[in-house]
């Protein structure tokens, strides 16, 4: 099989940033919107299995619909990292100028920061290479880590596992334990990146209440861009809702931080589909290049 790489216009800065942590090839794996919607609709139409206690069975490996490997092949058997347009993909703009490459994306759903906090958000976002905790190999934390990748569910405790595929610099092996036995939040542990989680069921939805955070994470990344400057304080409080419909899992999160947000922020929901994959061991994140990067990009 022959391999063809659809190359991007890559700057030296981009190469430096890519060395911050082991990353999977930045291939276009996620299906386009119409293909993903069709896959999600088909998965949602399946029966919703239930655990022995009657609640929906959340066990499994969940991921946003991806292109099949065959979508990367053309009629001559050449393998493309990016899916060709005739297979539903979109190729990068190969002649993009530096200013185009560094153009900031507009976040369609930004957190509602108080006016006095916006200057700090802008300052952090303008120098993400040095200010984004992910570039220093910090865990993404809640809610930035997003929907679970794999769940192991029992009647009194659920294990949430994450697998970082986007090269955000996160340490591999991130996980959370979510007790569902009615216990309160812990008060005998230090604040952490993923906080302290407790869960309960509201009908067919697992509701996870998360508190006791440190302030060394950002709330989210801007879709298609990454660094956002979305800082928070240790007053952060997150409520997640996990709902299984057929072979889909819908993740919703509401974020509160009265110190910097003017009102609760409802993040854009994520819907994933069940697959037969499993979490695999990833290389450790090691910070090596940040001290040598001399500009802000």
N, C-alpha and C positions, 0 to 999 in steps of 0.2 A: 504494500500500500504506500502511495506517495503522500507526502505531507506538504501542504502549502500554508504559509503563514501570511494572513492579511495584516500587514504591519501598520502600526500607528506612527504618527510623527512624535517621536519620543525625545524629550529634552533631557539634558544631564541631570536636571533637578528631579525629574520623574524617576530616573534610574536610582538616584540617591534615596528618594523616599521609599522605593520598592525594596530597598535593602534593610529597612527597619525591622522587618519580621518575615519569616517564611510565609509565602503566599501561594495559593493555587493560581494557575495560569488564569489571567483575567479574561477568560473566554465568555462568549455570549451563550450561557447555558439556560437562562431563564426564558421560558416560552414568551412569545409576544402576547399582547393583551387578549386578543380574540382566541388564540389557542389555549391560553391559560384559563380563560373563562369557560371554554367548552370542557376542559378537563375537570375543572372544579364542579361544574354542573353535573357531569356524569358521575363523579365521585359522591356528590351530595345525594344523588338519587338512590344510592344503595341503602340497605337497611342499617340502622344504627345498633351495633351490638352493645350489650349491657354486661356489666360485671355481676358477680354473685350477689352483691348488695343492692342491685337494681339500678345503680347509677350508670350513665354511659361509660363505656370502656375507652379510656384515653390512652391505653397502652399502644406503643408503636413509634415509628420513625416518620416524622412529618416534615414536608418540604414543599415549597412553592413549585408548581409544575415546571418541569424542565423539558428542553428539546431532547428527543431521542437521539442516540448516537448517529443514526442514519441521516439525520438532518444536516450533519456536518460533512457529508460526502456528496460530491457532484457525480454526474453520470459517468465520468472517466475514472472514478475511484479515488480522486484526490480528496484528502482530508483537510478541512479548513477549521482553524480555531474559532473563527466567527461564522455563524450560520449564514450561507448565501441568501440573498433576497428571494430567490425563487423557492426557497424552503421556508420562508417566513421570517428570516432574520433581517438584520440591518447592519450593513458594513460601516465602519467608522469613516469619518471624513479624513482622508489621507493627507490633504494639503492644508489642514487647519493651521492657522497662524498661532503664535505663542499667546497672543491676547485671547484668541478663541478658546485655546486649551485651558486658560486660567479664568475664563469667564464664570462667574458665580451663577449657580442655578437659584431660581426663586422657589422657596419652600411653600408648597400649597397649603400647608397646615402648620404654621409656626406656633410655638408656645406663646401664650399671652403674657409677656413680661411687663412688669411695671415700668413706667417711663424712666425712672431713675436707674433701672438695671440694663437698659438697652445699650448704653455706651460700653458697658463691660462685655456684653454679648458681641458687639461689633469688633471690639478690640481683640477678643479671643479668636474670633473667626478670621480676622485678618492675618493671623500668624499661627495657623493651626499646626504647622510642623513642630512648633515649639510649645504650643499650649494645649493641644489635644491630648488628653491622658492616654488615648489609644496608641499614640506614637511613642509613648514611654512604657509600652507593654503592660499597661494597667488593664484589668478586666473591664469589659464594657459595662457590666452591671445592669441593674434594672432601672429604667425600662429600655435602655439602648440595645440590649441584647435581643430584644424582640420576642417573637414566638418561640416556644420550645422546639428543639430539633428531635428529641426523643423523650418519651415519658414512660416511667415504670410505676404503675399504680397499684396500691393495695387499699384495703378498706379504711385504714387509719393513717396512711402516709403515702405521698407520691414523690417520686424522684424526677426532677426536671434536668435534662442534660442539654448542653449547647455544643454546637460545632460551628466554628467560624470559617466560612468559605470566602468571605469578601476581602480578606487581607487587611482588616481593620487594626491589626496589631494586638489582638486580644490573646491572652494566655489560653492555651488549650486546656481541656479538662474542666471547664466551668460547670458547676452543677448547683442545684438548690434542693433542699428537703422541705416539703410542704406538709406538715401534719394536718390531718382533717379529723382529729379526735376531740375537738372542742377546747384544746388548751389555749391559753392567752399568749400574747407575745412575750418573748424572753426579755429579761432585764439584766441578765448576768453575763452578757457577751459584749464585746466591743462593736462599735459601728463598722459596717463592712460595705463592699461594693454591691453585693446583691441583697443586703439588708436581711431582716428577719421576716420569714413568711409564715402565715397561718391560713388555712383554707377551710371553706365550708361550701355546701351545695345549696344553690337556689334553683329548685327544679332540676333541670338537666344541665345546668351551668355550674362549673367549679369556679368559685370566687376566691381569689387569693389576695389577702391584705398584706402589704409589705411596708415595714417601717425600719427604723434603726440603721439608717444609711450613713456612710461617710460622705464627704463632699468632693471626692476625687474622681468623679465620672461626669460625663455629659449626658443629657437626657436623650439625645438622638442625634443622628446624622441627617444632613439634608439629602433627600433622594437624588441619586445620580451624581453626587458631589462628595459627600463625606463630611468633613469638618464643618461645625455649625456655630460653635461658641455657646451652645445651650447649657450653661452651667446651672448648678443648683446648690442649695445649702443642706445642712444636716437636718433641716425640717422637712425634707422630702417625704411624701407619703404617696404610695402607688396602689391602686386597686386594679387587679387584672381579672378578666373573665374569659374562661376557656369553655367553648361549646362545641361538642361534636355533633355533626349532622351527616349521617351516612359515613363516608370515608373522608370527610373533611374536618378540619379543626379551625375554628375561628378564634383569634386572639384579639382581645380589646384591652385597652389600658387607659385609666384616668389618673392624671398626675396632679398632685397638689404640693405647693411649696409657698406658704403665705409670706415668706420673706422676700421672694422675688417675682412670683406670679400673681397677676391681678385676679385670677379666677381659676378654677380647675380646668385642666387641658385634656381634652379627649383626643388621644392619638389616633392616627389613621389605622383602622383595623387591618389585620393580616389574616388571610385564609390559606391554609396549606392542605395538602392531600397526603393520605397514608400510602407509604411504600413499604417494600420488604427490606430496605437498607438498614444498616446499623451504624452507630457511632464508631469511628475509627480513631486510632491514636494519631495525634498531629504533632509536628515538631514544636519544640518550645519556642516561645517568642523571646528574642534577645535584642535589646537595644544596642545598636552599634554606630549608627550614622548621624543621629540627631545633633551631637555636638559639632559635627563638621559641616552642617548645612548653614550657609551664610545668608540666605534670603528668606522670604516669608512664604514661599510656595513649595 
